[in-house]
Amino acid sequence: MKLRKIFGVNETKIDFKSLFLVLIGFITPHLILIAFILLVGRLILNENSGIFSNGLLGNSILEIVSYLIMTASLVYLLLNRKIPVIVSIIIAAILSRLPEYIIGNQIGFTILNIATNLIILVLIWTFSVRFKNSLIAIILAFLIGILISKVTENVMYVIHVYNNFGIDAIKINIENGEAMRKLLNDLTSGLINSILFATGLFIAHRLLIQKKA
């Protein structure tokens, strides 16, 4: 199964180079954001609000923890060939988001994040069969998964506005362009996240190639 190969699972052994490649891709966007907040926000501007807020910093750390748990648990489960791949994917996606549930994140967004990781892993599994180049498979899966997540998040936002403020509030958001601005901002954020993800993958890939040479 090519998914096992992508995550470095070979028979009963782990290829840590392949595992390192995928993991670096997952955490690169958040490492860059953390570095940006600490270096620019804290050291240079001495600012801790807005895009430099502690909340955003904490979310980035939480995302790194999530991807570490997801990758480690998936690899552990894939090593046991008696467990179906789809079951391993589902369990890994659920386990990856337990920390945010434990610290009190809203259950709706926790479920959305579980679904996002689930979609990404299923797409990686699907695309790994269709594409010879595993990097393309991983990048496409991540991009599509993130964009689906952003659209779903906006649908949840609309439902939230409707439940709390009624249909008139939605109409106002549409008329003043707020709803479209939020959607475009979220999609742009997802696209940037995917670009950074791809950048991390390619950098790690190049480093591994140079090391082999």
CORZI-V364799 format. One record per residue. N is the residue number from 0. SS is DSSP state (h for helix, s for strand, l for the rest). OMEGA is omega in degrees with one decimal (NA if undefined). D_FIRST is the distance of its C-alpha to the first C-alpha in Angstrom with 1 decimal. Layout:
N_SS_OMEGA_D_FIRST ; N_SS_OMEGA_D_FIRST
//
This chain:
0_l_-172.7_0.0 ; 1_h_177.3_3.8 ; 2_h_177.6_5.5 ; 3_h_-179.3_5.7 ; 4_h_179.8_7.0 ; 5_h_-178.9_9.2 ; 6_l_171.5_10.6 ; 7_l_-179.5_11.2 ; 8_s_178.9_9.5 ; 9_s_-177.4_9.7 ; 10_l_-180.0_10.4 ; 11_l_-178.0_13.4 ; 12_s_178.8_14.4 ; 13_s_173.8_14.2 ; 14_l_-172.9_14.5 ; 15_h_177.2_17.3 ; 16_h_178.0_17.8 ; 17_h_178.6_14.5 ; 18_h_178.0_15.2 ; 19_h_-178.0_18.8 ; 20_h_-178.8_18.0 ; 21_h_-176.9_16.4 ; 22_h_177.9_19.1 ; 23_h_177.3_21.9 ; 24_h_-178.1_21.0 ; 25_h_-170.9_21.1 ; 26_h_-177.5_24.4 ; 27_h_-179.3_26.3 ; 28_h_-176.0_28.0 ; 29_h_174.1_29.4 ; 30_h_179.0_30.4 ; 31_h_179.9_32.3 ; 32_h_178.0_34.0 ; 33_h_178.6_35.0 ; 34_h_179.6_36.5 ; 35_h_-179.5_38.3 ; 36_h_-175.8_39.8 ; 37_h_-175.9_40.9 ; 38_h_-176.9_42.2 ; 39_h_-175.4_43.7 ; 40_h_-174.3_44.5 ; 41_h_-173.3_45.7 ; 42_h_-173.5_47.0 ; 43_h_-175.0_48.4 ; 44_l_-176.6_49.3 ; 45_l_-175.4_49.6 ; 46_l_178.7_48.1 ; 47_l_177.1_46.1 ; 48_l_179.8_46.1 ; 49_h_-179.4_44.2 ; 50_h_177.6_41.2 ; 51_h_-173.0_42.2 ; 52_l_176.3_42.4 ; 53_h_178.8_41.3 ; 54_h_179.2_39.4 ; 55_h_176.7_37.2 ; 56_h_179.0_36.8 ; 57_h_178.7_35.8 ; 58_h_179.7_33.2 ; 59_h_177.1_31.6 ; 60_h_179.3_31.5 ; 61_h_178.3_30.1 ; 62_h_177.9_27.3 ; 63_h_177.8_26.3 ; 64_h_-179.9_26.4 ; 65_h_-178.7_24.2 ; 66_h_175.7_21.5 ; 67_h_179.2_21.8 ; 68_h_-179.1_21.5 ; 69_h_-178.2_18.6 ; 70_h_-178.5_16.6 ; 71_h_-178.2_17.8 ; 72_h_179.0_17.3 ; 73_h_178.9_13.7 ; 74_h_179.5_12.9 ; 75_h_-179.0_15.1 ; 76_h_-179.8_13.5 ; 77_h_177.0_9.8 ; 78_h_176.7_11.5 ; 79_l_-174.3_12.7 ; 80_l_176.1_10.1 ; 81_l_179.3_13.0 ; 82_l_178.1_12.8 ; 83_l_-176.7_10.9 ; 84_h_-177.6_8.8 ; 85_h_177.5_11.8 ; 86_h_177.4_14.2 ; 87_h_-179.6_13.0 ; 88_h_-178.4_13.3 ; 89_h_-179.1_16.7 ; 90_h_-179.3_18.0 ; 91_h_179.4_17.2 ; 92_h_179.7_18.9 ; 93_h_-178.8_21.9 ; 94_h_-175.5_22.3 ; 95_h_-176.0_22.3 ; 96_l_178.0_25.4 ; 97_h_-179.4_27.4 ; 98_h_-178.2_29.5 ; 99_h_175.0_31.0 ; 100_h_-179.1_31.8 ; 101_h_-178.3_33.5 ; 102_l_172.2_35.6 ; 103_l_176.0_36.8 ; 104_l_179.3_35.0 ; 105_l_-174.1_35.7 ; 106_h_179.7_33.4 ; 107_h_-179.5_33.0 ; 108_h_174.8_31.6 ; 109_h_177.2_29.4 ; 110_h_178.0_27.8 ; 111_h_-180.0_27.5 ; 112_h_174.6_25.7 ; 113_h_179.4_23.3 ; 114_h_179.4_22.6 ; 115_h_178.7_22.2 ; 116_h_178.2_19.6 ; 117_h_179.6_17.8 ; 118_h_-179.7_18.0 ; 119_h_-178.6_16.9 ; 120_h_178.7_13.6 ; 121_h_179.2_13.0 ; 122_h_176.1_14.0 ; 123_h_177.9_11.7 ; 124_h_-178.9_8.7 ; 125_h_-176.2_10.6 ; 126_h_179.7_11.9 ; 127_h_176.9_8.9 ; 128_h_-174.3_8.4 ; 129_h_-175.5_12.2 ; 130_l_177.1_13.3 ; 131_l_-179.8_13.0 ; 132_l_-176.9_14.6 ; 133_h_179.3_12.6 ; 134_h_178.4_16.1 ; 135_h_179.7_17.1 ; 136_h_-177.3_14.1 ; 137_h_-177.9_14.9 ; 138_h_178.6_18.7 ; 139_h_179.7_18.8 ; 140_h_-179.5_16.9 ; 141_h_-178.7_19.4 ; 142_h_-178.5_22.3 ; 143_h_179.4_21.8 ; 144_h_-179.4_21.2 ; 145_h_-179.1_24.3 ; 146_h_175.7_26.5 ; 147_h_179.5_25.7 ; 148_h_-178.3_26.6 ; 149_h_177.9_29.8 ; 150_h_179.0_30.9 ; 151_h_178.7_30.3 ; 152_h_178.9_32.3 ; 153_h_175.0_35.2 ; 154_h_177.7_35.2 ; 155_h_178.4_35.5 ; 156_h_178.5_38.3 ; 157_h_178.3_40.1 ; 158_h_178.3_39.9 ; 159_h_179.4_41.2 ; 160_h_-179.6_44.1 ; 161_h_-177.6_44.9 ; 162_h_-174.6_45.0 ; 163_h_-173.9_47.2 ; 164_h_177.0_49.3 ; 165_l_-175.9_49.2 ; 166_h_-179.0_48.7 ; 167_h_178.9_51.4 ; 168_h_177.4_49.5 ; 169_h_178.9_46.5 ; 170_h_179.3_49.0 ; 171_h_178.9_50.5 ; 172_h_179.0_47.1 ; 173_h_-177.6_46.4 ; 174_h_-179.5_49.9 ; 175_l_175.3_50.1 ; 176_l_-177.1_46.7 ; 177_h_-179.0_45.3 ; 178_h_-179.6_42.4 ; 179_h_178.4_41.3 ; 180_h_179.6_41.8 ; 181_h_179.5_39.5 ; 182_h_-179.2_36.8 ; 183_h_178.5_37.1 ; 184_h_-179.4_37.2 ; 185_h_178.4_34.1 ; 186_h_177.1_32.2 ; 187_h_177.0_33.6 ; 188_h_177.9_32.5 ; 189_h_179.1_28.9 ; 190_h_178.2_29.0 ; 191_h_177.8_30.5 ; 192_h_-179.4_27.9 ; 193_h_178.3_25.1 ; 194_h_178.0_27.0 ; 195_h_176.1_27.4 ; 196_h_179.6_23.7 ; 197_h_178.8_23.0 ; 198_h_177.5_25.8 ; 199_h_177.9_24.4 ; 200_h_-176.5_21.1 ; 201_h_177.7_23.0 ; 202_h_178.7_25.4 ; 203_h_179.1_22.9 ; 204_h_179.6_21.1 ; 205_h_179.5_24.6 ; 206_h_179.5_25.5 ; 207_h_177.7_22.5 ; 208_h_-179.7_23.4 ; 209_h_-179.8_27.0 ; 210_h_178.9_26.3 ; 211_h_-179.3_24.4 ; 212_l_NA_27.4
//
